[in-house]
Amino acid sequence: MKNFYRIIIYSVFGAILLSLAATGYFLRAKYYEQMMDSILNNFHAPSLKTETQNLARQLEDKIKEAMNIAKIAVNNPAFQNIGTDCSKEQSEAVERIKIAIGDIADHSALINKEGIVVCSPFLEEMIGKNIGSTPYIQEGLLSKNSILSRIFTNVSGDKTILIITPVISQKGEIIGLLNSAIRVDALEKILTNNFKFTPSEYTTLIDDDGTVIYHPVYSFVMKNVFGDEIQEAIEYNKGTNNMFKKMLLAETGYDFYFFQEDKIAGYAPVRLTDGNRFWSVASTAKVKEYKYVADPFFETYQGSWVTAGMGGGGQYEGNGLTVYDQAAEFLTQRRFFAQRVAELVGDQPDQMIVELAAGTGLVSSVLKAKLTKSKLAFFDLSLSALQELRRRLRGDADASVANFFSLPIASESVDKVLEINA
């Protein structure tokens, strides 16, 4: 009889323990599921490419505004009679143009149809000089459209870019030119004040012929990105050259990852005229310092995950990687999530990397082979996180993964990942 009661007591006690274990098992699984959903739902910070695109738009607006001011200014009646001497009205009008363009303006000048500088109130040493043989002046005297010159060094030794605007007579003839000079060092302020910079972050401005307009290493300015000096400086980095080539195609923008240097770069074009003229902006940062994710939840480890693209042989821009590997690297690289979860639940980071990969279903076949069936079964409860990612990739929400890799990620590939983990 005693044995019977003992069996009953042990059975009840065992049932209680099993119930508690099952409840803990469920709550733990639910916790990971909610946490991963939270992680996916907090990918709201822009990529470096997106930030660079915003910077490009600011530059574009600034230059186009200056060009529009010049186009309006040449209609001043004082410019309808351009000779060899500068009248008071013409001098005052030229001064107002420089002031209207604002902080990026270096000087303004009025040139007659022979190419002689008539008015130059801010650079008086130019008055009387014949610059008609200068290619940009020759082009301006033959075109009725505004022209943006390449970067050059002016008589004062400053790096300058000219906005050349033709002055048209009432008969429709070109009777002179209005030159509005842009200070490159003023553009530098725009290029360096738009990010929360770390010591590693910098921005480069490149013309569409490959000429460097701005770089923090001033010896690179006015050099060509495919020239020997810059190629030696970057040690002929394949990824950098690929970035330059894409920049010179003036497409919408890219994110680049440089495996050897552990750096990322965002690129965006600055479309300057109605034609094909453009500049390119490239923003570069070390991965470990770049403040990619803005949410306070990730403050300690922000930026670490952007090393995605290293997997599968370490190719640039994820070349040679399957979407499967990309997604796995995206969520697991550098122990980003693992360290955060380790703080919360007290487990070891190495173990957490494996478990989190399994938990989202984003796990390569090599990694999956290392997992036990119990871990797979446990974390399959978190597949809603992967389903959320699939929904985003299909365009239902911000496709952060697709945006980062700048590659077409087919939702069908993600479906295959789901099937493997079903």
Residue pairs with C-beta under 8 A, 6 or more apart in sequence:
25 378
28 345
29 378
29 379
29 381
29 382
30 381
31 345
32 341
32 355
32 356
32 359
32 379
32 381
32 382
33 359
33 381
33 382
33 384
33 385
35 341
35 344
36 356
36 359
36 360
36 382
36 385
37 384
37 385
37 388
38 297
39 331
39 337
39 385
40 385
40 388
40 389
40 392
41 388
42 293
42 295
42 297
42 298
43 293
43 398
43 400
44 294
44 295
44 398
45 292
45 293
45 294
45 295
46 54
47 255
47 266
47 292
47 400
47 403
47 404
48 255
48 264
48 265
48 266
48 283
48 285
48 290
48 292
49 253
49 254
49 255
49 266
49 267
49 268
49 403
49 406
50 253
50 266
50 403
51 194
51 195
51 266
51 283
52 203
52 253
52 266
52 267
52 268
52 281
52 282
52 283
53 252
53 253
53 266
53 268
54 194
55 190
55 191
55 194
55 195
55 203
55 268
55 281
55 283
56 253
56 268
56 269
56 270
56 281
58 190
58 194
59 187
59 190
59 191
59 205
59 270
59 279
59 281
60 270
60 271
60 272
62 104
62 187
62 190
63 148
63 163
63 182
63 270
63 272
64 272
65 101
66 101
66 102
66 104
66 105
66 163
66 180
66 182
67 146
67 148
67 163
67 165
67 272
67 273
69 97
69 100
69 101
69 180
70 97
70 101
70 146
70 163
70 165
70 178
70 180
71 146
71 165
73 93
73 96
73 97
73 100
73 165
73 178
74 165
74 166
74 167
74 168
74 178
76 93
78 87
78 89
78 90
78 93
79 90
79 93
79 110
79 167
79 175
79 176
79 178
80 167
80 169
80 170
80 175
81 87
82 90
82 110
82 112
82 113
82 118
82 167
82 175
82 176
83 112
83 118
84 112
84 116
84 118
85 118
86 110
86 118
86 119
86 127
90 110
90 118
90 119
91 119
91 121
94 108
94 109
94 110
94 119
94 120
94 121
94 178
95 108
95 121
95 122
97 108
97 178
97 180
98 105
98 107
98 108
98 121
98 122
98 180
99 105
101 108
101 180
103 186
103 189
104 182
104 183
104 186
104 187
105 180
105 181
105 182
105 183
105 186
106 122
106 154
106 158
106 160
106 181
106 182
106 183
106 186
107 120
107 121
107 122
107 123
107 181
108 120
108 121
108 122
108 178
108 179
108 180
108 181
109 117
109 118
109 119
109 120
109 123
109 126
109 178
109 179
109 181
110 117
110 118
110 119
110 120
110 167
110 176
110 177
110 178
110 179
111 117
111 118
111 131
111 137
111 176
111 177
111 178
111 179
112 118
112 175
112 176
113 141
113 174
113 175
113 176
114 130
114 132
115 130
115 131
115 132
115 133
115 134
115 137
115 138
115 141
116 128
116 129
116 130
116 131
116 132
117 126
117 127
117 128
117 129
117 130
117 131
118 127
118 176
119 127
120 126
120 127
123 154
123 155
123 156
125 155
126 155
131 137
132 138
132 141
136 147
136 149
136 150
136 162
136 164
137 164
137 177
139 147
139 164
140 147
140 164
140 165
140 166
140 177
141 166
141 174
141 177
142 174
143 166
144 166
144 168
144 174
145 166
145 273
145 274
145 275
146 163
146 164
146 165
146 166
146 273
147 162
147 163
147 164
148 161
148 162
148 163
148 164
148 272
148 273
148 277
149 161
149 162
149 163
149 164
150 161
150 207
150 209
150 211
151 159
151 160
151 161
151 184
151 207
151 211
151 213
151 221
151 222
152 159
152 160
152 161
152 162
153 159
153 160
153 222
154 160
154 181
158 183
158 184
158 185
159 183
159 184
159 185
159 213
159 221
159 222
160 181
160 182
160 183
160 184
161 181
161 182
161 184
161 213
162 179
162 180
162 181
162 182
163 179
163 180
163 181
163 182
164 177
164 178
164 179
165 177
165 178
165 179
165 180
166 174
166 176
166 177
166 178
167 174
167 175
167 176
167 177
167 178
168 174
168 175
169 175
184 213
184 214
184 221
187 205
187 213
187 214
188 214
191 203
191 205
191 214
191 281
192 202
192 203
195 201
195 203
195 283
196 291
198 285
198 286
198 289
198 290
198 291
199 289
200 263
200 284
200 285
200 286
200 289
200 290
201 283
201 284
201 285
201 286
201 289
201 290
202 215
202 216
202 283
202 284
203 214
203 281
203 282
203 283
203 284
204 212
204 214
204 215
204 281
204 282
204 283
204 284
205 212
205 213
205 214
205 215
205 270
205 279
205 280
205 281
206 212
206 213
206 225
206 244
206 247
206 279
206 280
206 281
206 282
207 213
207 279
207 280
208 248
208 250
208 276
208 277
208 278
208 279
208 280
209 224
210 224
210 225
210 226
210 244
210 248
211 222
211 223
211 224
211 225
212 220
212 221
212 222
212 223
212 224
212 225
212 230
213 221
213 279
214 221
215 221
217 233
219 229
220 229
220 230
220 233
223 229
223 230
224 230
225 244
226 241
226 244
234 240
237 258
237 260
237 261
238 316
239 256
239 257
239 258
239 259
239 316
239 317
240 258
242 256
242 316
242 317
243 254
243 256
243 265
243 267
243 282
246 254
246 267
247 267
247 269
247 280
247 282
248 280
250 269
250 271
250 276
250 278
250 280
251 269
252 268
252 269
253 266
253 267
253 268
253 269
253 406
254 266
254 267
254 317
254 406
255 264
255 265
255 266
255 267
255 317
255 403
255 404
255 405
255 406
256 264
256 265
256 266
256 267
256 316
256 317
257 263
257 264
257 287
257 306
257 307
257 308
257 309
257 310
257 316
257 317
257 318
258 264
258 265
258 316
259 309
259 310
259 314
259 315
259 316
261 286
262 286
262 287
262 288
262 307
263 284
263 285
263 286
263 287
264 284
264 285
264 287
264 290
264 306
265 282
265 283
265 284
265 285
266 282
266 283
267 280
267 281
267 282
267 283
268 280
268 281
269 278
269 279
269 280
269 281
270 278
270 279
270 280
270 281
271 277
271 278
272 278
272 279
287 303
287 304
287 306
287 307
288 303
288 304
289 303
290 302
290 303
290 306
291 302
291 303
292 302
292 303
292 305
292 306
293 302
293 303
293 305
294 302
297 340
298 336
298 340
300 339
300 340
301 336
301 339
301 340
304 333
304 334
304 335
304 336
305 330
305 331
305 333
305 334
305 336
305 337
306 404
307 329
307 333
307 334
308 318
308 326
308 329
308 330
308 333
308 404
308 405
309 315
309 316
309 317
309 318
309 321
309 326
309 329
309 405
310 329
310 333
311 321
311 325
311 326
311 328
311 329
311 333
311 364
312 320
312 321
312 322
312 325
313 320
315 321
317 405
317 406
317 407
318 326
318 405
318 407
321 329
322 413
323 409
323 410
323 413
323 414
323 417
324 362
324 364
324 365
324 413
324 416
324 417
325 364
326 401
326 405
326 407
326 409
327 362
327 389
327 401
327 414
327 417
328 357
328 362
328 363
328 364
328 367
330 362
330 401
330 404
331 337
331 356
331 357
331 360
331 362
332 338
332 353
332 356
332 357
332 362
335 349
335 352
335 353
337 352
337 353
337 356
338 349
338 350
338 352
338 353
338 356
339 349
339 352
341 347
341 352
341 356
342 348
342 349
342 352
347 355
354 367
354 370
354 371
354 375
355 375
355 379
357 363
357 367
358 368
358 371
358 375
358 376
358 379
358 380
359 379
359 382
359 385
360 382
360 383
360 385
360 386
360 389
361 380
361 382
361 383
361 385
361 386
361 417
361 418
361 420
361 421
362 386
362 389
362 417
363 371
363 421
368 376
368 420
376 421
380 421
383 418
383 421
386 414
386 417
386 418
386 421
387 418
389 401
389 414
390 411
390 414
390 415
390 418
391 397
392 398
392 399
392 400
392 401
392 402
393 399
393 401
393 402
393 409
393 411
393 414
394 411
399 409
401 409
402 408
402 409
